[in-house]
Amino acid sequence: MLHNITLIPTLVGALTAALILGFISQKLKLSPIVGYLLAGVIVGPYSPGFVADAATAEECSEIGIILLMFGVGLHFHLKDLISVQKIAVPGAIVQITAATILGSVATHFFGWSWLSGAVFGISISVASTVVLTRVLSDNRVLHTPGGHVALGWLIVEDLFTILVLVILPVILQPDGGNVWATLGVTTLKIAGLILFTLIVGQKLIPLLLTYVARTGTRDLFTLAVLVLALGIAVGSAYFFGASMALGAFLAGMVVGQSEFSARAASEALPMRDAFAVLFFVSVGMLFNPADLVEHWQLILVTLAIVMLGKPLASLIVVLFLRKPLKLALIVSVALAQIGEFSFILAAMGKKYDILPPEASGAIIVAAVISITLNPIIYSRINPMFRKLEQTRLHAWIMRRDHENSLPPVTEDTQRLIVVGFGPVGRTLVRILERNNIEPVIIEMNIDTVKKLRKENKLVVHGDATLPEVLNHAGVNKAQGIIISSSAIPSREVVEAARSINPDIPVTIYSFYLRDVKILRGKKNTTVISGEESAAIAMASHLMRTLGATEEQIDNEQRRIHETLS
């Protein structure tokens, strides 16, 4: 029997430790990510007992990153990426620049050269893909405007980091090398990857999945999707010099635009979460407690840049671009951590003798701490926002965003407030207008707001959880308020609206039954559940097919409603 097999013991030990500590973290009302990182520390080389193979764990975590980004791409369409380019591109550039300058200046006091400081600053400027997507998903904001901006921002950072990884060796080579030629070639390669995936892949990938789907074999379809995700990811690294995460993301975008998106998401990614857990375990394995004592000053400086300097730069950029304060907080906090690319850049800097040995230790410790604290800090966004409501900054933002006043409400005016202008919101607005009811739309996306104002719609730009925004929309004289999306924090909106108009009728759309049970039963509150509506519709159709009477169908609908409520 072979005794040099490392894969199985590593998977068993790492996943078992992650399961136990993740469960404990969840019970302590902490993010499971904290438990996964602690599991990595326990099975790592710097703690006694079982030691997992670091190289094996890292390779397995790469699979998790690929599958995770493929899954994100499935639900992130090209139009979403284009829609956030005006904020994601300048935001990422400013944040990287700020981190680079802060890193150069701070490390200069430790006796480092300006080049070493710049490479160090760039290393800690990029956030972790896995952490970002996980935090946004756990808080149900991944597929909201804030989530799209944060993800687009991160993609721009990844592209910049790829350029640095390619150009840096050329700069540091003894013979010099043509930097501009290398930059041009790298840019062409990345552009080629994007064009190949989105244009050629747009034709070939759905065609391939169609042939496989016609076989009727479920495991073949699952295998085909996995081959596409992993194959394009590896191909993007070997042939185009891009990151595997970027290649997987683009492949997911192509599949997501086909008729196979739902099936691919449900059938082909069952291993995604398990392998993604191994990323956090592999990061925890790098943690050496001795670094906390030996290089604590450098670690504190690194943490200050990552968790204060970067978020502050992001906050300023988002507000400068006339975006809501809530969006600025979501983006700045979500990106206040470091991850995969930081380790790669640090390793390259060490290879070419740019970074001193203590740099890698500081980055690893800062990564572990920032990744651990990021979900906890993100969960405190709402309380932070409430405190900022009382500041002059928020008052200035409100004055800035509410330059256009709404027409006054007369005795003959019937006005309803519609929060959110997604698919449900758009339908509701059309119905209200056809019935001579004046809808006032509250929307966070400034581009949507500008478009609606050009169409002479009554629209308010801002966060509906704020009393000032609701006041501006005329909630005190409105006949009702409709919350049209599950992504909107319904309870906060209802509380803010009722603080101004205690008797205002509220209609809420919520997809999840767990939210319905909390909201339903409040005075003048109607909650429409997506899950409940689907169950009633399917049951009614089935009973009609079986020849049931309308009375029987009505009774069954009533029973389903009572059961699910």
N, C-alpha and C positions, 0 to 999 in steps of 0.2 A: 504493500500500500504506500502511495506517495505521501510524504509529509511536508513537502515544500509548497503546497497549495495555499495561497493567501487570500483568494477571492472569497471563498465561502466563510472562513472564520471572520474575515473583516466585515462582510455583510451581516452575519449573525450578531457579532459583538456590537457593531455600530448601531444597527437598527434596534436591537434589544435595549441598549442604553438610551437611544433616542426615544423609544416608546415609553419607557418608564419615566424618564425625566421630563419628556413632553407632557405626559399625563399629569405629573406633579405640578408643572408650571401652569397648566390649564386650570387645575384646582385652586391654585393660588391667585387666579385671575391675571396671570401674566401670559404673554404670547408664548406659544409652544416653541418658537424660535429660540427663546432663552434656554429651554430644556435641551434642544438639539445641540446648541453650542457647548453647554456644560457636558453633554454626552461625549462630544469630541475631546474635551479636556480630559475626561476620565479614561477614554480609550487611547489617548495620545501618548507619546513617548516620554512626557514629563511628569507622568503620574504612575504610581506602582500598580501592579496587577497586569491584566490583559492589555496588550498593545496591538492595535490594528495596524495594518500596512498602509502608510500614508499615501503612497503612490497609487495603490489600488483604489483607495477611497476617493482620491482626487479624480481618477479616471471615471469612476462610477458617477461622481457628482457632475462631471461634464455631460454625461448622458441626461441627467436631470435638467441641467440648464438648457440643453437642446430641446428636449420635450416640452419644457416649460415655455420657452420662447415660441415654439411651434404652436402651442395651445393659445398663447396670447395673440399670435398672428391670425389665428382662425377667427377671432372676434374683433380684429382691428383692421378695418378696411383702409385702402389707399386714400380715400377721401378724408378719413379721420386724420391721417398723418399730414396731408396737405393743409387741412384746416387749422392745424396748430403750428405751422411752420413759422408764422410771423412772430410767435412768442418763443417757440422752442429753440430756433436757431440763434437769435441774439441773446436769449437767456443762457444757453449753454456756453456761448463764447464768453460772455461777461463772467459767468461763474468760474470757468476754467482759468481765465485771466486773473481773477481775484485770488483764487487758490494758489496760482503760480507765484504771484507777487508776494502774498503773505508767507508762503513757504520759503521763498528766497530771502526775504528780509529776516524772518524769524530764525532760520538756520544759520544765517550769517553771524549771529551772536554766539553760535556754538563753534565758530571757526571754520564753517563750510565755505566752499567757493560758491560764486553766484550760479554757476552751471549746475552744481550739485543741488543747490536749493531749488532751482527751477525744475529739475527733473523730479525732485521730491514733491514739489507743489503740484505738478501735473499728475503724479502718481495718486495723490489723495484727492484730486478734483473729481474723479469719476465715481459714480455710485454703483452699488451692486444691483444687477438685473434681477436676481432671485429675490432679494430682500424687498425691492421696490414693488414688484408684481405681487408678492405674497402679502405685503402690508396693505396695498390698495385692494386686493381681492378680499382679504379678511374684513375690511371696513366697507365693502361694497361700493367702492368708488372707481374701480378699474375702468369701467365702461361709461364713465361720466366725463364731462368736459375737463374737470380737474385731473382725472386719471389719464386722459388722452394727452394733455399737455405734459404731465410728468413723464409719461412713457416716450413721447416724441423728443422731449428734452434729453432723456437718457440715450436714445438712439443717436442723436447728434454728438453727445459726449463719446459714445462708443466709436463712431466714425472718426472723430478727431484723434482718439487714442490709438486707433489702428494706424493712422498716418504717422503718429509719433513713433510707434513701434517699428515702422518701416524706415523712417528717415533717420532716427537716432543712430543706428549702426553706421550709416553712411557718413554722418558728421564725425563720428568718433574713429573711423578708419584712418590708419596712418597715411594712406595715399589720398585722403580727402574724399573723393567721389563727387559726382555731380548731384548736388542736393535737389536742384530744381527738376532735373530729369527724373530722379527717383520719385519726387512728389507728383510729377505729371503722370508717370507710369502707374503709381498707386491709385491716383484719382481715377484714371481710365479703367483700372481693374475693378474698383468698387462700382463705378458707373456701369461697367460691363456686366457685373454680377446682378445689379438691380434691373437693368434692361433685359438681360437673359431670363431672369426669374419671372419678371412681371409681364414680359411680352411673349417670349418663346414658351416659358412655363405655363402661361395662361392658356395656351393651346394644347400642349403635350400632357400636362398633369391631369386635367379633367378627362382627357381622352383615355389615359392609362387607367384611371380609377373607374371609368365607365366599363371598360373591358373586364376588369377584375370583378366589379359589382355584378355583371351579367352571369358570372359563374355561380352566384348564389351561395358561395362559401364564405362564411363570416371570418374565419381565421386568415384566409387569403387577403381579404380586404384590410384587416388589421395589419397584416404583415406588409402590404403595399404602402400604407400610410406611414408606418414606422421606417420603411426603407426610404421613402421620399424625405421624411424629416431628417433622418440621420445622414442619408446620402448627400443631400443638398448642403447640409451643414458642413460635412467633411470636405465636399467639393469646393465650397466657398473658401475654405481655409487653404487647401492645397493648390487650387488653380487661380484664385483671385486674391489671395493674401488677406482676406477679410476674416472676421471672427466667425466661429461656428454659430454663435448665438444669432448674429445678423442673418446668416444664411437660413437658419431654421425659422426665424421670424418672417422672412420674405416668403419661404415655402408655405408657411401657415396662412399668410395673406392670400396667396393664390388659391389654396384649397378652400379658404373661407369664402371666396367669391363664387365658388361652384355650388352645385346642388348637394354636394357631399359633406358640407361643413358640419351639420348637426351629427351625422353618423360618425365622422372622423373624430369629433370631440368626445362622443359617448363611448365608442368602441375601441379606438386606437391609442388612447392615452391613459390606460389604467395604471401604468408604472410610473407616470410622471411625478406624482407627489412623493412616492417612496424614494426615487432617485434624487429628487430635489432636496429631500431631507439630508442626504449624504453630503450635499454641498456645505451645509452648516456644520455637520460633523467634521468634515475635512478642515474647515476654518478653525474650529475649536481645537483640533489636534496640533495646530501650529502654535498655540498659545503656550508660552514659557513664563511661569510666574516670576522667575528671576529677573526678567526684563523690567518688571514693575519697580524693582528696587534699584537696579543698576542705571536705568535710563528714564527715571520718572519725570524729569524736567522736559525732555524731548517728547515723551508721551503726552504730557499735559498740553504742550504747544500744538502737537498734532491734533489732539482732540478738540482744542479750541478752534483751530482752523476748520476742521470737519463739521463740528456741531454748532459753531457760532458764526465763523467767517463765511462759509458757503451758504448757509440759510439766509444770512443777512443780505448777501449779494443777490440771491434769488428773489427775496422779498422786494428789494428795491427795484429790480428789473421788472417784475410782474406789475407792481404798482405804477411804475413809470409808463408802462404800456397800457395803462388805463383798464386794468383788470380788477375784479373784485378782491377785497381783502381776504375773504375766505379761500378763494382760489390761490392767492399768494401764499397763504399759510400751508395749504395742502401740498403745493409744489416744494416749498422751501423745507418743510419738515420731512417729506418723503425722500428727498435727496440728501438728507443730512447723515450720510453713512458712506462707507467705502467697501469695495469688494474685489471681484475677480481680477479686473484689469490692474488694480493697484499692486497686487502681488506680482503680476507679470512684468510691469514696468520697473518695480523695485528689483526684481531678479536681473533684468537687463542692465539696470544701473550698477548693480553689484558686479556683474560680469565684466563690464568695461571700466571698473574701478572709479566710477563717478560718485556713487553713494558709499559712505562708510558703513561698516558692518552693523552699527546700531540702528541704521535707517530701517532695515527689514524688520527688526524686532519691534520698533516703534509703530510701524505700519500694521503689523499683525495684531499687536495689542490694541491699537486704536480701532482696527476693524472689528475685533471681537466685542469691544465695549460699545462702539457705535451701532453695530448690528443688534446687540442685545437691547440697548436703550431705545432704538428707533421705533419699534412697535409700541412701546410704553409711552413715549413722548407723543406719537401720532394719536394715540387714544385720548390725549389731553388737548386736542386742537379746539374742540368746542369751548371748554373752560377758558383757554387762552383767548379765543375770539371774543368771549363775553367780557373779559377784562379790557381788551383793546377797544370795545364799543364805547368805553367811557373816556377815551383819549381824544386829543385834538386831531390826531392822525385820522381816526375814523370819521370824525365830523367833517374834515376836509374832503375825504373820499366821497362821503355822502353828498356833499354840495357839488362835487365834480361830476358825479354820476347822474345827478338829478337836475341837470340843466334844463331839460325840456319838461315843462309842466303839463299835466293832463287837464282837459276841459272840465269845468265844474259839473257836479251832479245836480240836475234839476228834478222837480217833482215828477216829471214825465219820464225820467231816465231810469231804465232798468239795467243795473250794472252788476256783473259777476266777475270775480277775480279768478283767473286761470293761472296756476303756478306750474311752469314748465311748458315748453313748446316742442315736445317730442311728438311721436306718431299719435298718441292719445290726445295730447294737448291740441294739435292741429285740427283733428276731427271735431273736438268739442267746440273750438272757436268757430269753425264753419257752421255747425249746428246752431250755435247761439246767434250768429249774425243773420242766418236765414229766418230766425224767429224774432227778429228785432230786439234782441237783448245785446247790450253793449259789453263785450268782454275786454277786460284789462289784463294783459299778459305780464307776468313777472318771470324774467328769464335771466340766467347767469351769463350766457354766452353773448359777448358784446357784438360779435359778427351777426348773430341772429337778430339781436336788438336793432342794429343799424338797418338790416334788411327789412324788418317789420316797420320801422319808422318811415322808410321810403315808400312803403305800401299804405301809409297813413293809418296804421294800426295803433291802438292805445297800448303802449308797452313801457314797462319800468325795468331798468337794469339794476339788478341787485339780488341779494340773498333774502328769500321770503321768510327766513327765521328771525329777521330783524324787524322790530316794531316800526322803525323809521321808513323802511321800504314798504311795509304794509300800509302805513299812513299815507305815503305818497301815492299808493295805488287806490286810496279811498276806501279802505276796509271799514271805516266807521259808518259809511253810508251805503255800502254794497249789500246786495240781496243774498249774497253767498260767496263762498270761496271753494274752488275745486283744485285739489292736488292731483296732478295727472300722471305722476311717475313714481315708481317704487324707489328710485334713486334719491328722491327728495326726503329729507328727514321730517316725516309727517307730524310727529308728536311735537317737535319744536315749533313748526309752523302753526299748529293748532293753538299751542300755548300763547304764542305771540299775538295771534289774531284775537283770541278770547280776552287777552289783557286789554285790548282796545275796544272790541265789540263783543261783550260776553254772550250775546244771544245769536251771533251770526251762524247760519247753517253751513256745515262743512261736509263736502263730499270728497272721499279719499279713494284713490286707486292704489291698491297694494297687491303685489303678486303673491307674497308669502302669507300663509295662514297664521304664522306665529305673530306677525304684526297686526293682523286683523283682530285677533283675540284681545290684544292690548287696547286697540283704538275703539273697537265696537262697544257700544253701551254708554258712551259719553253723550251728553245732552246735545241734541241737534247735529248729530254726527252720523253720516252714512258711509260705510266702508264697502267697497267693491273688491272682491278678491279674484285675482286671475286664476288661481288654482280651483277655487270654489266654482267659478263660472264655467271653467272647462269641465269639471266633474258633472255639473248639472246639464250642460249641453250634450255631453257624451251619453249620459244616462237617458235623457229625453229622446235622443236619436235612436238609441238601442231599443227602448221600449216601444217607440212608434214602429220600428222595423218588426218587432215581435207581435204587433197588433194590439197594444195596450190602448185603453181609452184615455181621453184627455183628463178625466178625473183621476185616474190611476197615475198618470204622469205628474199632475199637480201635487198629489200626495207624496210621490217619491221626491220631487223637487223640494218640497217642504221638509221632508225627512232629512235629505242631504244637507240642507241649509242649517237645520237644528243640530245635526251631528258635527258638522265642521265648525260651527260657531262655538 
